[in-house]
Amino acid sequence: MRVESEAQLAEAIRDAGGALAVRGGGTRPVGRSLGAPLEVGISGITLYEPGALTLVVGAGTPLAEVEAALAAEGQRLPFEPANWGGVLGVSGESTVGGVVAANVSGPRRVQAGACRDSLIGVRFVDGRGTVIKNGGRVMKNVTGYDLVKLMAGSWGTLGVMSEVAFKLLPAAPAQTTLVLDLPAGAAQPALAAALGSPFDVSGAGWLPGQGAVVRIEGLSESVEYRVGRLEALLAPFGPVRIERDAASAAIWASLRDLEPFIGKPGDLWRLSVKPSEAPGIVARLGGEVMLDWGGGLIWALLPEGSDARALAAPYSGHATCMRGSAGVVFEPEPAPIAALSASLRAQFDPRGILNPGRMG
């Protein structure tokens, strides 16, 4: 079933006789999809005020459409959302609602925060078929549940979004990437030095075929000054290569969308860890890796059937099997958090029909 209005969405959920597998563009098929398909096609930009750096958009709107509209005004979504369709081997158009449901946050998270940090309002339909609104066009303090934050990363298990509102940022007129030829296991100290500097780094990771990469964005004169200072800071770690503008952008698009892993066999794992633990985890994992967020995010392509949790242990954080044969896709929650999650789902989806088992 495909719904193209909030009224249709509410009716579909109210009348559902069983489980619903909620989807947007179908580009993030992570976890089990149980139940009848419910495709959200509520599309279109409801409100865009460039002067107020505010956007309100239907949850089923293609991400590419939103990014094109913002680019025309010299603006962007702060959190640099990725498109995982290629690496997960699926076609389709990534939608804004899918981005929020998975809290998809790209390399710029180290500077601008995650998707949930840019989300200022949401409308959704809960498991009873009731339309709920939280937040709005400006950031406000709230009492009770902060539903805006709860919906980000809930994978459609608490409610089905119909509309979302974001705060925006101006696009940077210039960008430069500093590249160091370091192995993945030796990159984290250099990335930590860059992120700990006062030079406003907007990306820090490790990419196969490139090495350790650090991005600076902003006005041209500011970028050049900060690049020079950062180059001197990183010199003790080895020779620094400089890539500017289009070449720099290509590096970060490759890291963001996991392009080196596209078309390669194996299980794809995503580990969110303490950056300081990254070198040891990389050594224990083996396989192919990419690093983002200064080493705080590890993408690992491992032989089919591998359990990255067992290989990486011990570590502080959580791991998700994004593509593969693992029986448990999401990291099991500690008992107190699992009890809280179950309580939230019972309140928002008492019949248990929205993406049941998706995060189990």
C-alpha positions in Angstrom: 0.0 0.0 0.0 1.2 3.5 -0.8 -0.1 6.6 1.0 0.3 10.1 -0.4 -1.3 12.2 2.4 -1.3 12.3 6.1 -5.0 11.5 6.2 -4.4 8.4 4.1 -1.5 7.4 6.4 -3.6 7.7 9.5 -6.5 5.7 8.0 -4.1 2.9 6.8 -2.7 2.5 10.3 -6.1 2.7 12.0 -7.5 0.1 9.7 -4.5 -2.2 9.7 -5.3 -5.8 10.7 -1.7 -6.8 11.4 1.9 -5.8 11.2 3.1 -3.0 8.8 6.5 -2.9 7.2 7.0 0.9 6.8 9.3 2.1 4.0 10.2 5.3 2.1 12.4 5.0 -0.9 13.6 1.5 0.1 17.3 2.5 0.2 18.0 1.4 3.8 16.7 -2.2 4.1 18.4 -2.8 7.4 16.8 -5.3 9.8 13.8 -7.5 9.3 10.8 -6.2 7.5 7.7 -8.0 8.8 4.1 -7.4 7.7 2.3 -5.7 4.8 4.3 -3.1 3.0 3.3 0.5 3.8 5.1 3.0 1.5 5.1 6.7 2.5 4.8 8.9 -0.5 3.9 12.2 1.2 6.1 14.5 -0.8 6.8 18.1 -1.3 8.4 21.1 0.3 5.7 22.6 2.6 7.7 25.7 3.7 11.1 27.0 2.9 12.4 30.3 4.3 16.0 30.8 3.2 16.3 33.9 5.3 15.3 32.0 8.4 17.4 28.9 7.5 14.2 26.8 8.0 12.8 24.0 5.9 9.5 22.0 6.4 9.1 19.0 4.0 6.9 15.9 3.5 8.6 12.8 4.8 8.4 11.0 1.5 10.2 13.8 -0.4 13.3 12.5 -2.3 16.5 13.7 -0.5 17.9 14.7 -3.9 15.0 17.1 -4.5 15.5 18.7 -1.1 19.3 19.1 -1.6 18.8 20.6 -5.1 16.3 23.2 -3.7 18.7 24.1 -0.9 21.7 24.3 -3.2 19.9 26.8 -5.4 19.8 29.1 -2.4 23.4 28.4 -1.3 22.3 26.3 1.7 22.5 22.7 2.9 21.4 20.2 5.5 24.0 20.5 8.2 24.5 16.7 8.8 25.5 15.6 5.3 23.2 12.6 4.9 24.6 9.5 3.1 22.9 7.4 0.5 23.4 3.7 1.4 21.5 2.4 -1.6 24.6 1.5 -3.6 26.5 -0.3 -0.8 23.3 -2.2 0.3 22.7 -3.2 -3.3 19.2 -1.6 -3.7 17.8 0.9 -6.1 15.3 3.7 -5.4 15.4 7.3 -4.1 16.4 8.1 -0.6 13.7 10.0 1.2 13.9 12.6 3.9 11.7 10.5 6.3 14.0 7.6 5.8 17.0 9.7 6.6 15.4 10.8 9.9 14.1 7.4 10.8 17.7 6.0 10.6 19.3 9.2 12.0 21.6 9.2 9.0 24.6 11.5 9.8 27.6 11.9 7.5 31.2 13.1 8.0 30.1 16.6 9.0 28.6 15.2 12.2 31.9 16.0 14.0 31.2 19.7 13.4 27.5 20.2 13.0 26.0 17.3 14.9 23.8 14.4 13.9 20.6 14.4 11.9 18.5 14.7 15.2 20.4 17.8 16.1 19.1 19.6 13.0 15.6 18.3 13.4 13.3 21.0 15.0 9.8 19.6 14.2 8.0 16.5 13.2 4.5 15.3 12.4 3.8 11.6 12.6 1.1 9.0 13.0 1.3 6.6 15.9 0.3 3.0 16.1 -3.3 3.9 16.9 -3.6 6.1 13.8 -3.4 9.3 15.7 -1.7 12.3 14.2 0.9 13.8 16.6 2.9 17.0 16.2 6.0 18.0 18.2 8.3 21.0 17.7 7.9 23.5 14.9 9.7 26.0 12.8 12.0 27.2 15.6 13.9 25.3 18.3 12.0 25.4 21.6 12.4 23.8 25.0 9.7 21.2 25.7 8.4 19.3 28.6 7.6 15.6 28.6 8.9 13.5 25.7 11.1 15.2 23.2 9.4 13.4 20.3 11.5 15.2 17.7 14.6 13.5 19.1 12.8 10.2 19.8 11.7 9.8 16.2 15.2 10.2 14.8 16.8 6.8 14.8 13.6 4.9 15.8 13.4 3.1 12.4 9.7 3.6 12.2 8.9 1.6 15.3 7.3 4.5 17.3 5.4 6.2 14.5 5.3 6.9 10.8 6.5 10.4 9.9 4.4 12.6 7.6 6.4 15.8 7.8 9.7 17.0 9.2 11.3 20.4 9.9 15.0 21.3 9.8 17.2 24.1 10.7 19.7 24.7 7.8 23.2 26.1 7.3 24.7 28.2 4.5 26.8 26.1 2.1 30.6 26.6 2.4 32.0 28.5 -0.7 35.4 26.6 -0.4 36.7 23.4 1.0 40.1 21.7 1.2 41.2 18.2 2.3 44.5 17.4 3.9 45.6 13.8 3.1 48.2 11.7 5.0 49.4 8.4 3.7 48.8 6.4 6.9 47.3 2.9 7.4 43.9 2.7 9.0 45.3 1.4 12.3 47.6 4.4 12.6 45.3 7.2 11.5 43.4 7.9 14.7 46.1 10.0 16.5 46.4 12.3 13.5 42.6 12.6 13.3 42.4 13.4 17.0 45.1 16.0 16.7 43.2 17.7 13.9 39.8 17.6 15.7 41.4 18.9 18.9 42.8 21.9 17.1 41.1 25.3 17.0 40.8 25.2 13.2 37.1 24.0 12.9 37.6 20.7 11.1 34.4 19.5 9.4 35.5 16.0 8.6 38.1 13.5 9.8 38.3 9.9 8.6 40.3 7.3 6.8 39.5 6.1 3.2 41.0 3.2 1.2 43.3 4.5 -1.5 43.6 7.9 0.1 44.6 7.5 3.8 43.8 9.8 6.7 41.7 12.7 5.5 40.8 16.0 7.2 38.5 18.6 5.8 38.4 22.4 6.3 35.4 24.4 4.9 34.4 28.1 4.8 35.4 31.3 3.2 38.4 31.0 0.9 40.8 33.1 2.8 39.9 31.5 6.1 40.2 28.0 4.6 43.7 28.8 3.3 44.9 30.2 6.7 43.5 27.2 8.6 44.9 24.7 6.1 48.4 26.2 6.5 48.2 26.0 10.3 46.8 22.5 10.2 49.4 21.3 7.8 52.1 22.3 10.2 50.3 20.6 13.0 50.0 17.3 11.1 53.5 17.3 9.7 54.9 15.1 12.5 52.6 12.3 11.3 54.0 12.3 7.7 53.9 14.2 4.4 50.6 16.1 3.8 48.9 16.2 0.4 46.4 18.9 -0.3 43.2 18.4 -2.4 40.9 21.4 -3.1 37.2 22.0 -4.0 36.0 19.3 -6.5 38.7 16.8 -5.7 38.1 17.4 -2.0 34.4 17.0 -2.4 34.9 13.7 -4.3 36.8 12.3 -1.3 34.1 13.0 1.1 31.3 11.8 -1.2 33.2 8.5 -1.5 33.5 8.2 2.3 30.0 9.3 3.0 28.4 6.9 0.6 30.9 4.0 1.2 31.8 3.9 -2.5 34.9 1.7 -2.0 32.6 -1.1 -0.7 30.0 -0.9 -3.4 29.8 -4.2 -5.4 32.1 -6.1 -3.1 30.9 -9.3 -1.4 30.8 -9.8 2.4 29.0 -8.6 5.4 28.9 -4.9 6.1 29.1 -3.8 9.7 28.9 -0.3 11.3 30.5 0.2 14.7 30.1 3.3 16.8 32.9 3.3 19.3 35.3 5.5 21.4 37.7 7.0 18.9 40.6 6.1 21.1 39.7 2.4 20.8 39.6 2.5 17.0 43.3 1.3 16.4 42.8 -1.8 18.5 39.4 -2.6 17.0 40.7 -2.2 13.5 43.5 -4.6 14.2 41.2 -7.2 15.7 38.6 -6.9 13.0 40.8 -7.6 10.0 38.9 -7.2 6.7 38.5 -3.9 4.9 37.6 -0.8 6.9 36.7 2.9 6.6 36.8 5.4 9.4 34.7 8.5 10.0 34.1 10.9 12.9 37.8 10.8 13.9 37.7 7.0 14.4 34.4 7.1 16.3 32.6 5.4 13.4 34.1 2.3 11.8 32.7 0.7 8.7 33.9 -2.9 8.2 33.5 -5.2 5.2 34.1 -8.7 6.6 33.8 -12.3 5.2 30.3 -13.6 5.0 29.1 -14.9 8.4 31.5 -12.9 10.4 30.4 -11.5 13.8 32.1 -8.1 14.1 30.9 -7.9 17.8 33.0 -10.9 18.7 36.0 -9.9 16.6 36.1 -6.3 17.9 35.6 -7.1 21.6 36.2 -5.6 24.0 34.9 -2.2 22.9 32.7 0.6 24.2 29.8 1.3 21.9 27.5 -0.6 19.6 27.6 -2.4 16.3 25.0 -2.9 13.6 25.0 -5.5 10.8 23.9 -3.3 7.8 24.2 -6.1 5.3 24.8 -9.8 5.9 23.7 -13.0 7.6 23.9 -12.0 11.2 21.0 -13.3 13.3 20.9 -10.1 15.4 21.2 -6.9 13.3 21.2 -4.2 16.0 23.3 -4.4 19.2 21.2 -5.9 22.0 20.3 -3.1 24.5 21.3 -3.3 28.2 18.3 -4.4 30.3 17.4 -1.0 31.7 17.4 0.6 28.2 15.6 -2.3 26.7 12.8 -1.9 29.3 12.6 1.9 28.5 12.4 1.1 24.8 9.7 -1.4 25.3 7.7 1.1 27.4 7.9 3.7 24.7 6.8 1.3 22.0 3.9 0.2 24.2 2.8 3.8 24.6 3.1 4.8 20.9 2.3 1.5 19.3 0.2 -0.5 21.7 -0.8 -3.1 19.0 2.8 -3.6 18.0 2.2 -3.2 14.3 4.8 -0.7 13.3 8.0 -2.4 11.9 7.8 -5.2 14.6 11.1 -6.9 15.0 12.9 -4.3 12.9 15.3 -3.4 15.8 15.1 -6.8 17.6 
